[in-house]
Amino acid sequence: MTISIPAPSGAAHLASVRSHFPALERRHRGHPVAHFDGPGGTQVPRDVVNAMENYLYHHNANTHWPYPTSEETDVLLAAARAALADFLGATPTEIAFGANMTSLTFHLARGLGRGWSPGDKVVITELDHHANVAPWRALERDRGITVVSVPLNVGTGSLDWNRLEERLAEKPRLLAIGAASNALGTITDVGRAAAMARAGGALTFVDAVHYAPHELVDVAKIGCDFLACSAYKFYGPHVGILFGREAMFQSVDVPKLAPAPDYAPERLETGTQNHEGIVGAAAAVNWLAALGTGETRRARLASSFAGLHSRGHSLLQRMWDGLSDIDGVTLYGPKPGSPRTPTVAFTVKGRPAVAVARHLADRGVFVSSGDFYASTVVERLKLNDGLVRAGCACYTTQEDVDRLIEGVRSMSS
């Protein structure tokens, strides 16, 4: 399958991409639905669902047994590791699967914590989703470690790098940091942060859940030890993916059953996995790669992400400018042109975030509201009623953006 890279002015190209998403045919209260809820979970193309259906109907079995469907499952899971390895710039033995990023992070944290002692430190940040906070906080109770936090610069929506440097000078065992804020869209230079951590002898864990749909991950370039993301944020099913350097995967003392595999990466995977979901995650990677050109899957992904990034930036600028022009609307996070994803967070004066979301939903514009589990960000912004969040995806159109803007304008007038 070959799909043209969608460009801001390429209506036919964008229409081709949109044709792969049955969800876009939905209407609500007479309006076609504009899905801006991608930061909470994107819609899914037919190819992904077809791959999952094909697995369940024709190959469904448990692994590592000497009969055809089991052997076919082994082959499909190996192919999925290869696909996700290409997606992250890793090798297949560095890719583990789990229920979601949160479960994988708790699992990894327990394993790492077994080798830590009271007084050992972990550095977290105020920008992060709490899936990259709570697992490390749990080790304070379980292992007596100390968790210290790097503050958010409220004015810019970015990390306080001076405080990060100070925290890393305290020689922590690990830096847990997000590559992109799911609340504000801020992209953090995790490569720079990982280098700072490494210089002080610390490991780095990167939450790339919000980053991975918008920027092509390169774990080697980042220089992290671990990185996690979720397929349902990049057009796949609800499956979590964990990258770990092979030596770390082989050595971390994760809880596991004695008879289970004790080699990387399967030793990180607890119990029978969601095989159809893993197959679907691979299909999502292949679908994204089909948007681009190149001799290898990684090259096609790079081409695809370049096109999607260009469109996303154009849509972000349109959304930001339109919302900024409405009285009573306040936008949060870095301005367009800064390192950020095409995700906009805003409030409407005098209106709770959930009321804004309901008003837009009645017009067929689906957005998220609340704190999105990035509750520290919302607390620091002193927003008791939360934020409204609108995120652009590969299927977002200029018309969708204009409908969002007009919907907010109608509420504020």
Backbone torsions as a table, in degrees:
resi	resn	phi	psi	omega
1	MET	NA	131.4	176.7
2	THR	-124.1	129.3	179.7
3	ILE	-124.5	134.6	178.1
4	SER	-65.5	144.3	177.6
5	ILE	-65.0	124.8	-179.8
6	PRO	-69.6	130.2	177.5
7	ALA	-116.5	154.5	-177.3
8	PRO	-53.6	-34.1	-178.4
9	SER	-99.1	-0.7	-175.3
10	GLY	-94.2	79.5	-176.0
11	ALA	-61.1	-39.2	-179.2
12	ALA	-66.1	-39.4	178.6
13	HIS	-63.9	-45.7	-179.7
14	LEU	-65.3	-39.5	177.8
15	ALA	-61.0	-36.8	177.9
16	SER	-63.6	-44.1	178.3
17	VAL	-63.4	-46.9	-177.3
18	ARG	-62.6	-28.3	-177.7
19	SER	-65.6	-14.7	-179.8
20	HIS	-85.2	-3.2	-174.2
21	PHE	-116.6	97.1	177.7
22	PRO	-57.2	-28.7	-179.1
23	ALA	-59.8	-25.4	-177.7
24	LEU	-74.2	-8.6	176.7
25	GLU	-82.9	-8.8	-176.8
26	ARG	-67.2	145.3	173.0
27	ARG	-124.3	147.5	179.7
28	HIS	-135.8	121.0	-176.9
29	ARG	53.7	37.2	177.5
30	GLY	86.0	-3.2	-178.1
31	HIS	-105.3	140.9	168.2
32	PRO	-64.3	141.5	-175.1
33	VAL	-83.7	130.6	171.7
34	ALA	-104.1	113.8	-175.6
35	HIS	-90.1	105.4	174.3
36	PHE	-107.3	16.6	-176.0
37	ASP	-96.8	18.4	-179.6
38	GLY	-56.2	-35.5	176.9
39	PRO	-60.6	-21.1	174.7
40	GLY	-97.2	-8.9	-179.8
41	GLY	149.9	120.0	-178.7
42	THR	-79.6	166.1	171.2
43	GLN	-75.7	167.9	-169.0
44	VAL	-122.2	130.0	178.0
45	PRO	-75.4	159.0	-177.7
46	ARG	-56.4	-40.1	-176.5
47	ASP	-56.3	-36.2	-179.2
48	VAL	-68.8	-47.4	-179.9
49	VAL	-64.9	-39.9	178.9
50	ASN	-61.5	-39.7	179.1
51	ALA	-65.3	-40.0	179.0
52	MET	-67.9	-43.2	178.5
53	GLU	-61.9	-43.7	179.8
54	ASN	-61.1	-41.8	178.2
55	TYR	-61.8	-49.3	-175.8
56	LEU	-65.5	-35.4	-178.2
57	TYR	-79.6	-30.9	-167.6
58	HIS	-123.6	-13.5	-174.4
59	HIS	-134.5	4.4	-169.5
60	ASN	-62.1	119.0	179.7
61	ALA	-168.7	167.2	170.2
62	ASN	-84.2	172.8	-168.4
63	THR	-93.5	161.1	166.0
64	HIS	65.4	32.7	175.4
65	TRP	-119.3	153.8	-170.3
66	PRO	-88.6	56.7	171.2
67	TYR	-140.4	159.7	-165.4
68	PRO	-56.1	-49.7	-175.5
69	THR	-66.4	-32.4	175.6
70	SER	-67.5	-44.2	178.3
71	GLU	-64.5	-36.6	177.1
72	GLU	-66.0	-38.3	176.2
73	THR	-62.4	-42.5	177.4
74	ASP	-58.0	-43.6	-179.4
75	VAL	-64.7	-43.3	-178.6
76	LEU	-66.7	-39.0	178.2
77	LEU	-68.8	-36.5	175.4
78	ALA	-64.0	-40.4	178.1
79	ALA	-65.1	-35.8	178.2
80	ALA	-66.6	-40.5	177.0
81	ARG	-61.7	-39.6	179.3
82	ALA	-65.0	-40.4	179.6
83	ALA	-64.8	-46.7	-179.4
84	LEU	-70.2	-29.0	174.1
85	ALA	-63.9	-43.4	176.2
86	ASP	-62.8	-37.2	-178.8
87	PHE	-64.0	-34.3	-175.8
88	LEU	-104.9	-3.3	-177.9
89	GLY	75.1	33.0	-175.8
90	ALA	-116.9	-165.0	172.1
91	THR	-115.4	156.7	-176.1
92	PRO	-58.0	-32.2	-179.7
93	THR	-74.6	-1.9	178.5
94	GLU	-106.4	12.8	-176.9
95	ILE	-118.4	119.3	174.7
96	ALA	-118.5	153.2	-179.1
97	PHE	-116.1	156.3	177.0
98	GLY	-159.9	-175.9	-175.7
99	ALA	-62.8	-39.4	-178.4
100	ASN	-171.5	172.7	-178.4
101	MET	-61.9	-38.7	-177.6
102	THR	-61.8	-48.6	179.8
103	SER	-62.0	-42.5	179.3
104	LEU	-63.1	-38.5	-178.5
105	THR	-69.7	-41.7	174.5
106	PHE	-59.8	-42.5	-178.6
107	HIS	-63.1	-46.9	179.4
108	LEU	-65.1	-42.0	-179.5
109	ALA	-60.6	-41.8	177.3
110	ARG	-60.6	-42.3	-179.7
111	GLY	-64.9	-46.0	178.9
112	LEU	-65.4	-40.4	-176.7
113	GLY	-62.2	-25.7	178.0
114	ARG	-63.0	-20.6	179.2
115	GLY	-100.9	5.4	-178.8
116	TRP	-107.0	160.9	-175.3
117	SER	-122.9	160.1	175.5
118	PRO	-52.6	134.1	-178.1
119	GLY	98.1	-22.2	173.8
120	ASP	-61.6	148.2	-173.4
121	LYS	-114.7	148.0	168.5
122	VAL	-124.7	135.5	178.7
123	VAL	-101.9	126.7	173.9
124	ILE	-119.1	179.8	179.3
125	THR	-133.1	155.4	178.9
126	GLU	-73.3	-14.2	-179.9
127	LEU	-78.4	-13.7	-166.3
128	ASP	-83.4	148.7	163.0
129	HIS	-57.4	145.0	-174.2
130	HIS	-72.9	-5.8	169.5
131	ALA	-66.4	-18.3	175.5
132	ASN	-108.4	19.3	176.3
133	VAL	-123.6	-56.3	-173.8
134	ALA	-59.5	-39.4	179.2
135	PRO	-61.1	-33.4	-179.6
136	TRP	-81.8	-35.1	174.8
137	ARG	-62.4	-34.5	179.3
138	ALA	-60.8	-30.3	179.7
139	LEU	-72.6	-19.9	173.0
140	GLU	-61.6	-42.7	179.5
141	ARG	-75.0	-41.7	-171.8
142	ASP	-81.0	-34.6	-172.6
143	ARG	-122.5	-5.8	179.7
144	GLY	74.9	18.5	177.4
145	ILE	-75.7	173.6	178.6
146	THR	-115.8	128.0	176.9
147	VAL	-106.5	126.0	178.6
148	VAL	-120.5	149.1	-171.3
149	SER	-117.8	145.2	175.0
150	VAL	-98.5	127.3	-173.4
151	PRO	-75.0	158.7	172.8
152	LEU	-88.3	137.1	169.9
153	ASN	-82.4	104.8	-172.3
154	VAL	-60.9	-36.6	-177.0
155	GLY	-66.8	-35.9	-176.2
156	THR	-105.4	-14.3	-176.0
157	GLY	71.9	21.4	-176.7
158	SER	-120.5	171.1	-178.1
159	LEU	-76.5	147.5	174.6
160	ASP	-84.9	98.6	-174.0
161	TRP	-68.4	-30.6	177.8
162	ASN	-64.6	-41.3	178.6
163	ARG	-70.1	-34.5	175.8
164	LEU	-61.1	-44.5	179.1
165	GLU	-60.4	-40.4	178.9
166	GLU	-64.4	-42.9	-179.5
167	ARG	-65.0	-40.5	-179.1
168	LEU	-71.2	-24.4	176.0
169	ALA	-67.9	-15.2	179.3
170	GLU	-82.7	5.6	175.6
171	LYS	59.7	57.8	177.6
172	PRO	-72.7	167.5	174.8
173	ARG	-80.3	-29.4	-173.8
174	LEU	-153.5	143.8	168.0
175	LEU	-107.6	121.4	175.6
176	ALA	-107.8	115.0	-169.8
177	ILE	-142.5	144.7	178.6
178	GLY	-91.3	141.4	177.6
179	ALA	-78.6	-28.0	177.8
180	ALA	-151.9	139.6	179.5
181	SER	-78.7	123.7	178.6
182	ASN	-73.3	-12.7	178.5
183	ALA	-92.4	-45.5	-173.1
184	LEU	-107.2	-13.9	-178.3
185	GLY	84.1	-2.6	-179.4
186	THR	-58.4	128.5	171.0
187	ILE	-97.7	126.3	179.8
188	THR	-102.5	139.8	178.6
189	ASP	-73.8	83.3	-176.5
190	VAL	-72.0	-21.2	173.9
191	GLY	-64.4	-43.8	176.4
192	ARG	-63.0	-44.1	-179.1
193	ALA	-64.5	-42.0	179.9
194	ALA	-64.1	-38.0	177.8
195	ALA	-64.5	-40.0	177.9
196	MET	-64.5	-42.0	179.9
197	ALA	-65.1	-44.8	-178.2
198	ARG	-61.7	-37.6	-179.7
199	ALA	-62.5	-27.4	179.2
200	GLY	-98.7	7.0	177.0
201	GLY	86.4	13.5	-178.1
202	ALA	-96.7	150.1	169.6
203	LEU	-79.1	161.1	176.9
204	THR	-127.9	128.3	172.0
205	PHE	-112.5	126.9	-177.6
206	VAL	-113.3	127.3	170.1
207	ASP	-89.1	108.6	-178.2
208	ALA	-110.1	21.7	-175.5
209	VAL	-59.8	-47.8	-178.9
210	HIS	-83.5	-20.6	-179.0
211	TYR	-77.4	-43.8	-170.5
212	ALA	-58.1	-32.0	178.1
213	PRO	-71.5	-15.4	-169.8
214	HIS	-117.7	-27.4	-179.6
215	GLU	-132.4	136.5	-178.6
216	LEU	-71.7	119.4	-177.7
217	VAL	-70.8	141.1	173.8
218	ASP	-135.9	94.9	-174.0
219	VAL	-64.9	-30.2	178.5
220	ALA	-68.2	-42.1	179.1
221	LYS	-67.1	-40.4	178.0
222	ILE	-64.8	-41.3	-178.8
223	GLY	80.1	25.9	-179.6
224	CYS	-85.7	163.8	177.4
225	ASP	-92.4	-32.5	178.9
226	PHE	-141.1	151.4	176.1
227	LEU	-154.4	138.0	-178.8
228	ALA	-126.9	147.8	174.9
229	CYS	-150.7	176.7	-175.7
230	SER	-132.7	129.4	-175.1
231	ALA	-65.3	-28.1	-177.0
232	TYR	-72.7	-4.8	173.3
233	LYS	-92.1	-13.2	177.5
234	PHE	-127.3	49.9	167.8
235	TYR	77.2	20.0	178.5
236	GLY	-116.3	-171.2	178.4
237	PRO	-84.1	-177.7	-176.6
238	HIS	-81.2	86.7	178.5
239	VAL	-139.5	138.5	175.1
240	GLY	-97.8	148.5	179.6
241	ILE	-125.9	132.4	178.1
242	LEU	-122.4	121.6	168.8
243	PHE	-92.4	139.3	170.7
244	GLY	-147.4	138.3	174.9
245	ARG	-53.9	137.3	-170.5
246	GLU	-55.5	-40.4	179.7
247	ALA	-62.7	-36.2	178.5
248	MET	-71.3	-43.5	177.1
249	PHE	-58.2	-35.9	-176.9
250	GLN	-76.0	-23.5	-172.2
251	SER	-107.8	-23.9	-175.3
252	VAL	-64.4	137.7	-172.0
253	ASP	-87.7	63.3	-178.2
254	VAL	-73.0	146.7	173.1
255	PRO	-61.8	133.0	-179.4
256	LYS	-157.7	159.9	174.8
257	LEU	-76.3	141.0	-177.0
258	ALA	-57.3	-41.1	-178.2
259	PRO	-77.9	-10.8	-176.6
260	ALA	-69.7	159.5	179.7
261	PRO	-52.5	141.1	179.6
262	ASP	-116.4	29.8	178.2
263	TYR	-123.5	153.4	179.0
264	ALA	-74.1	142.2	0.5
265	PRO	-95.0	-3.9	-171.3
266	GLU	-66.3	-21.0	179.0
267	ARG	-67.4	-15.5	176.5
268	LEU	-85.5	-10.3	-173.0
269	GLU	-101.9	114.5	-175.0
270	THR	-91.1	119.5	176.1
271	GLY	75.1	-174.9	178.7
272	THR	-70.6	131.8	-175.4
273	GLN	-86.5	169.3	175.8
274	ASN	-80.9	82.2	-172.2
275	HIS	-59.8	-45.0	-179.2
276	GLU	-64.9	-34.0	176.6
277	GLY	-67.8	-38.8	178.1
278	ILE	-65.4	-42.6	175.2
279	VAL	-60.6	-40.0	177.6
280	GLY	-65.6	-37.1	177.5
281	ALA	-62.3	-41.6	176.5
282	ALA	-63.4	-40.2	178.7
283	ALA	-63.1	-36.3	177.6
284	ALA	-64.0	-41.2	176.8
285	VAL	-62.3	-45.2	-179.4
286	ASN	-65.8	-35.6	176.9
287	TRP	-64.1	-44.4	177.3
288	LEU	-62.3	-41.5	179.6
289	ALA	-62.7	-32.2	-179.1
290	ALA	-68.3	-13.9	175.3
291	LEU	-76.1	-15.9	-175.0
292	GLY	-113.9	-174.4	178.8
293	THR	-128.0	155.8	178.5
294	GLY	149.9	168.0	-176.5
295	GLU	-81.6	-24.1	-178.6
296	THR	-123.7	164.0	177.7
297	ARG	-62.1	-40.9	178.8
298	ARG	-61.6	-41.6	178.4
299	ALA	-65.0	-40.5	178.7
300	ARG	-66.2	-37.3	175.9
301	LEU	-63.2	-42.1	178.9
302	ALA	-61.7	-42.8	177.9
303	SER	-63.5	-44.7	179.7
304	SER	-61.1	-48.3	-178.1
305	PHE	-65.1	-32.4	177.1
306	ALA	-63.2	-43.4	178.3
307	GLY	-66.7	-43.2	179.7
308	LEU	-65.7	-37.2	178.3
309	HIS	-62.7	-42.2	179.7
310	SER	-62.3	-46.3	178.2
311	ARG	-63.4	-44.9	-177.9
312	GLY	-60.0	-41.0	179.5
313	HIS	-64.3	-41.0	179.3
314	SER	-63.2	-43.9	179.5
315	LEU	-67.2	-39.5	177.4
316	LEU	-59.2	-46.2	-179.2
317	GLN	-61.1	-41.8	179.7
318	ARG	-63.7	-43.9	-179.9
319	MET	-66.1	-45.8	-178.3
320	TRP	-62.1	-47.2	-179.1
321	ASP	-63.5	-43.6	-178.0
322	GLY	-66.1	-43.4	179.7
323	LEU	-70.0	-35.6	180.0
324	SER	-62.5	-25.3	-176.3
325	ASP	-83.4	-1.6	-176.5
326	ILE	-99.2	125.9	178.1
327	ASP	-60.5	135.6	176.8
328	GLY	89.9	-6.8	179.1
329	VAL	-94.0	129.8	175.0
330	THR	-117.3	129.2	178.6
331	LEU	-101.7	146.9	-177.0
332	TYR	-124.8	151.6	178.7
333	GLY	97.0	177.8	-177.3
334	PRO	-63.8	147.6	177.2
335	LYS	-74.7	160.1	174.3
336	PRO	-55.2	143.9	-174.6
337	GLY	99.4	-20.9	173.2
338	SER	-86.3	162.2	174.9
339	PRO	-63.3	111.5	-176.9
340	ARG	-164.2	164.4	175.3
341	THR	-92.8	165.9	178.4
342	PRO	-80.3	54.8	-179.5
343	THR	-123.9	124.3	-175.3
344	VAL	-114.9	132.1	175.6
345	ALA	-112.8	134.5	-177.1
346	PHE	-153.7	166.6	172.6
347	THR	-129.8	157.7	173.9
348	VAL	-116.9	123.5	-173.8
349	LYS	-54.5	128.5	176.3
350	GLY	80.3	1.9	-178.4
351	ARG	-123.7	122.7	174.2
352	PRO	-58.7	149.2	-177.7
353	ALA	-57.2	-40.2	-178.4
354	VAL	-66.1	-32.0	177.4
355	ALA	-68.2	-37.7	176.6
356	VAL	-64.1	-44.6	-179.4
357	ALA	-62.5	-40.2	178.9
358	ARG	-67.2	-40.4	178.2
359	HIS	-60.8	-44.1	179.2
360	LEU	-68.6	-38.4	179.4
361	ALA	-60.5	-37.5	177.9
362	ASP	-61.7	-20.8	178.0
363	ARG	-99.9	10.3	178.6
364	GLY	80.5	16.1	179.1
365	VAL	-110.5	110.7	-174.1
366	PHE	-97.3	114.0	176.7
367	VAL	-126.6	166.1	178.0
368	SER	-97.5	159.3	175.6
369	SER	-146.1	155.5	178.8
370	GLY	119.3	-142.2	179.4
371	ASP	-113.6	-8.0	173.9
372	PHE	58.0	29.1	-176.7
373	TYR	65.4	7.3	170.6
374	ALA	-101.3	55.7	-167.8
375	SER	-66.4	-27.6	178.8
376	THR	-66.0	-37.1	177.0
377	VAL	-59.3	-48.1	-178.0
378	VAL	-66.3	-37.8	176.8
379	GLU	-62.8	-44.9	180.0
380	ARG	-64.9	-31.2	177.0
381	LEU	-80.1	-6.5	179.0
382	LYS	58.3	47.3	-179.4
383	LEU	-111.6	92.5	-176.8
384	ASN	-64.1	-28.5	-178.1
385	ASP	-95.2	5.5	176.8
386	GLY	79.5	-171.0	-177.6
387	LEU	-115.2	157.5	165.0
388	VAL	-99.2	134.9	-176.6
389	ARG	-127.2	128.4	177.5
390	ALA	-126.7	121.3	-177.5
391	GLY	-119.2	136.1	177.5
392	CYS	-86.4	144.5	177.6
393	ALA	-127.5	-176.4	-176.3
394	CYS	-64.5	-19.5	-177.4
395	TYR	-100.9	2.2	-179.1
396	THR	-73.0	136.8	179.8
397	THR	-111.5	165.6	173.8
398	GLN	-62.6	-35.6	178.0
399	GLU	-63.2	-40.2	176.1
400	ASP	-57.2	-47.3	-179.5
401	VAL	-61.4	-43.5	-179.6
402	ASP	-64.3	-36.9	177.3
403	ARG	-65.7	-39.1	176.1
404	LEU	-61.0	-48.7	-178.2
405	ILE	-61.0	-45.8	-178.9
406	GLU	-67.3	-33.5	177.0
407	GLY	-64.1	-42.2	177.4
408	VAL	-68.3	-40.4	-179.9
409	ARG	-60.9	-40.4	-179.3
410	SER	-65.5	-25.4	-179.8
411	MET	-82.7	-31.1	-174.5
412	SER	-87.3	-12.8	-175.8
413	SER	-83.3	NA	NA
